[in-house]
Amino acid sequence: MTKKEHNVTRLALLLGLFSMLGPFTIDMYLPAFPEIVKKFDTTASLVQLSLTACLLGLGIGQLVMGSLSDVYGRRYPLLISMSFYVAASFACAFSSSIEMLIVFRFVQGFAASAGIVISRAIARDLYSGHELTKFFSLLLLVGNLGPLVAPVAGSGILSFTSWVGVFVSLGLLGMYLITMTKWRLQESLPVERRGSSNFVQQLRNFGSLLQDRQFVGYMLAQGIMIAGVFAYVSGTPFIYQNIYGVSPTVFALLFGSNGIGLIIGSQLVGRMAHRISEHTFLLIGLCLACISSSTVLVVAIIHGPLYALVIPLFFFVAAIGMTATAAFPLAMESQGNMAGSAAALLGVIPFLLGALVSPLVGIAGEHTAVPLGVIILITSATALLAYFLLIRRSTDESTR
């Protein structure tokens, strides 16, 4: 490995740690859902609302932190947000009611958003074209370990302590990331490239991005698809454990194994980008998601065996890895001067839509997987529709 390759890998590992903070914040406490229901004597929907609050925080926070990072650089907003993350994590750990937990989960998600949006903005600061695709796939390789490791780590913590230990561990992780930001992360946005601190100008930046039909198409295609993943994240703890009767440890292994699907999907795009276009990979991923989600719905309706549900869910998650890796560089390619704001919009849609659909998974109770199948099929089909109406049509018009 050359020195340049070593530096690129080291940077990807570092930024990947920050992008992992989102999955860890979302997934690590999933095995504790049934325990939290009993602890606060509440319902599954209210516990899922704590996930919704976190997703809202992650979505809204990206809009704020992305804009701030375009104005003040990448490091300073990251340091401040990680400090708030530590405080919110310990506040979650010592919540005395489900309502308090929901509030602090929002704050925790808001703070964690900086790790996601700023790591991606840094990638765009440093790379473009196929190099950005390759680096982003490497970044996702690290970041996608989060869904793999987080539920397993949460299950391991629950084996010797309560759900409180999960949030204490997240607080300690935040302290480690503060140290990494302070001593290992260099500023990637020079002062001369920073935007205006004028709030009206920041709104104009968002308005300009939203008037770009192709950008909006990529934003919706990946955002709606990822919202389907949040439905999967919210629903599978109850589906696997309550319907199929698996233990928290088996659930963590089943859930984490789908992280392999994310990695396969993202790495396939990164390694083949010089042979197969990102546009082609995006379409393949959207079609695969439609097929696999249709299968999930059929299995849910007939209450098929566990393996019949796990396999199509694996391919559904792999499709997410493919579409996210392909759509991000396509959307960011022409947004060099507004990388933070563009990354924020690309990040906010999945979390806002995820916050909307997550509670719907449990609307029919804890003993049916049909709502999950319906939701991920709708999200997959809608994302494919966005591709044809916005991206494909805009591309066809520009070539005439």
N, C-alpha and C positions, 0 to 999 in steps of 0.2 A: 504494500500500500504506500503510495507517494505521500509526501507531506501535505499536499493540497487535499488529497482524498481523506487523509486523517483529520484535517481541520474541518472538512465538510461533515464527516461522520460525527465528530465531537459536537459540532454545532447542532446537527440534527438530533443527537441524543439529548442535548440540553434543552432545545426548544420542545422536543417531544415530551420531556418531563412536565413542562408547563401545559402542553395540550392534553396530557394525561389527567390533569387536575379536574377537568370537567367530568370525564368518565368515572374517576374515583369518587367525586362528589355525588354523582348520580347513582352509581351502581353499588358502592361498598356497603350501603346499609340495606340493600334489597333483601338479603336473607333474613333480616331482622323484622320484616314487615309483620308477620304473624305475632312476634313477641311485642312489638310496639302497640298493636291492636289490643292485646291483653293488658299491657302496662297502663295505658290510658283509658281502658274500658271504652273503646271507641269502635268505629266501623272501618272496613277496608277502604271505602271511598275517601274517608277523611285522612287516612294514612297516605293514600295515593295523592291527596291534595297537597301533602308536604312535598311530594315529588313535583307536582305541578308548580308549587311556589318556587322551588329550586330552578325549574326550567324557565319560569318567567324571569327570575333574577339573572340567569345565564343569558337570556335573550336580550332583555333591556340593558343589562350591563355592557354587552358588546357594543351597542350603539354609543353609549357614553364613553367607554374606554377606548374604542376605536378612534373616535373623534379626538379625544384628549391626546392620544398617542401621535396623531398627525400634527398636533400643535406643540406638545411639550417633549416629544421624543418617546422612545420605547421604554427606557429603563425606569424613569421616575414614576410614571403611572403604574408600572408593574410592581415596584416596591411598595407603594401606598396600598394598592389593592391586596397584595399578599398579607399585609399587616391586618387589614380588615378581615381577611379570610380566617386568619388564626383566631381572632376574637370571636367571630361568628361560630366557628366550629366548637369552641369550648362552651359558648352560650347554648348551642344545640344539645350538647352533652348533658347540660344541667337544667334543661327545660322541665318545668313542673306540670305542663299541660300540653295537649296536642295542638292547641291554638298557638302557644308560645313556640313550639317546635316549628310550626308552619311559617311563622314570622321570621325566625332566625334562619330557616332554610332558604328563604328568599334572599336574605342578606348574604348568606354563604354563597349562593349561586351567583349573585351580582358580583361579588369579589372574585370568584373563580373565573368569571368571564374574561378577565384581562389576560389570563394565561392562554386562552384559546385564540382570541382575536389578535393579540399583540405578537404571539409566536408566528402567526400566518402573515401579519404585516411585515415582520422582519424578513421572512422568506421572500416576499415580493420586493423588499428593499434591495436584496442581494442578488436575485436571480430573475430571469425572464425566459419565455419560450419553452423549448423542451427541457432546458436545464431547470426551470421552475417546476415542471411536471415531475422530473426525476427527484428533485430535492423534496418536493411536497409528498411524493410517495414514500420517501425515506422518513420524512417527518411523521407520516401516518403509520409507518411500520412501528415506530416507537409509541406514538399516541394510541394506536389501536390495541396495544398491550393492556391498556386500561380496562376495557371491558372483559379481557381475559383474566387479568389478575385481581381486579377489584372485588368481584363477588367471592372469589376463592379466599382472598385476604379477609374479607368481612366474615365469611363463614369460619375461618380459622380463629379470628378474634372472638367470635361468639361461642367458640368451643370452650373458652376459659373465662369469659367475662360476659357482660350484658351488652345491649346495644349502645350504652354510654361509651364503652371502650372504642367503638367504631369512630365516634366523633372526636374523641380524644386523639386517636391515631391520625385523623385528618388534620387536626390542629398541629400536631407534630410535623406532619408532612409540609404544611404551610410554612412552618418555621425553617425547615430545610430549604424550601424554595426561596425564601427571603435571602438566606445566605448565598445561594447559587446566583441570584440576581445581583447581589452586591459585589461578589468577587469574581464571577466567571462570565457575565454577560456584558458585551461591549455595545455601546450605542450604535445603531445602524442607520439612523436618520439624521444627517447633518443639519445644522441650524438653517442653512440657506435653502433647504428643501422642505422645511416645515411650513404648515399652513397658518392661516390667520386665526387668532383667538376670538375673532368676531363671531358671535353666536349665529347671526343671520347668514354669514358666509358658510358656516358649517351646515346650516339647513339647505343652503343652495347646493352644496356638494351632494347632499342626499338627493335633492330634487333632480340634479343633473344625472345622477346614476339611475334614478328611477325612470328617466325619460329615454334611457338607452334600452331599446327593446330586447336586444340580444342579451345584455347583462341581466335584465329582469327574467328572461327565459332561463338562463343558467341558474339564477338565484332560486326561482320557483322549482325547477326540475330537481335540484339537489335538496332544497329545503323541504319540499313536500315529502320526498322519499325518506329523509331522515326523521321527519315527524312520525312516519310509520314505525321506525325503529323505537321511538320513545313509547309508542303504544305497546310494542313488544316488551320493552323494558318494564313498563308498568304492569302488564298483564301476566307475564310468565311466572313471577313468584307465587301467585295464587293458582295459576293453571297447573304448573308442575307439582306443587306441594299439596294443594287441596284436592285437585281432580285426579291426578295420577299418583298421589301419595308418596312422592320421593322425599328424602331427607334434605335438610338445608345443605349438607355437603354435596349430595348428588345434584341438587339444583345448581349449586355454584359451578360444578364441573360441566353440566349441560349448558348453562348460560355462558360460561367462559369459553367453551369449545367453539361457540359461534364467533368469538373474537378471531379465531383462526380464519373464518370466512372473510371477515373484514380485511385481514392481512393479505389473504390470497387475492382478493379483488383489487386492492390498492396496489399491490406489488406487480400484478399482471399489467396494469396500466403503465406504471413507472418503468418497467423493464422493456415493454414493447412499444413505447411511445414513438420511437424512431421508425417503426415499421407499420403500425396501425394508428390512425389518427385518434386524437382525443374525442372528436365528434362521433366516430364509429363506436368507440368504447362506451360512450355515454348512451347511445341508442341500444347497444347490446345489454347494458346493465338495466335499463328501464324495461326492456322486454322480458329479461330474466326475472325481474321483480314481479311483473304481472303474472307470469306463469307460476312462480313459486307461491305467491300470495293466494292465487286461486286454489291451489292444492291445499294450502292451510285451511281455507274456508271449508272445502269439501270434507277434510278430515275432522274438523271441528263439528260439522253438522252430523256426521255419522258416528262421532265419538270413537274415532279410530285409535289404534294402539299408540303408545308414546313415540316409538321410533318413526311412525308415519307422520307425526307432527314435527319432530325434531329435524328430520332431513330437509323438508322444504323451507323451514325456518333458517336453516344453515345457508341455503342458496339465496334466500331473501336477504340475509345480512351480507353475504358476499356481493350481491348486486349493489348494496349501499356503498361498500368499499370501492367498487368500480365506478359508480356514478359520481361519488364525491371527489375522487381523485381526478377524474376527467373534467368535471365541471369547474372546479376551482381555478386551475390555470387558464382555462378559456375565458372565464369571467374576469380574472385579474390582469390579463395580458395588457390591456390598454389603460390601466388605472394606476400607473406609477405614482402620480402626484396626489392621489387620494387613496392610497393602499389601505390605510387604517379604516377609513369610512367604508370602502368597498368590502373589506374583510368583515366589518361589523354587520353590514346588510346581509352578506352571505351567511353570517352566523346567527343573526337574530331570527330569521324566518323559521328555521328548524325548531328553535326552542319555543317560540311563540305558538307555532302550530302544534308542537309536541305537548305544550301545556294545555292546549285545547282538547286534544284527543286522548291524553292519558287517563283522565277520569272516566271517559266513555267506555273504556275497556271493562270496568267493573260495574257498569250500569245494570247489567242483567244478573248480578250476583257473583259470588266467588266460585261457582261450580259449573261454568260454561265458558268455552273458548270461542264461541261463535262471534261475539263482538270484536275480538281481536282479528279474526279472519276477515270480517267485513271491513274493518278500519284499514288494515294494511292493503287490502285489494283496492279500496277507494283511493288511498294515497298513491299507490303505484299507477293506477289508471289515470289519475289526475296529473301526475308528474309527466307521464308519457304524452298526455294531451298538451301540456305546456310546451313540451319539446316541439311538437308539430306546429302549434299555433304561433309560437314566438321565435324559436331558434331556427327551425327548418324554413319557415316562411320568410323570415328576415334574411337568411342566407340565400334563398332562391331569388329574392328581389334584388339583392346586391350584385348578383352574378348576371342579371339581365342586361 
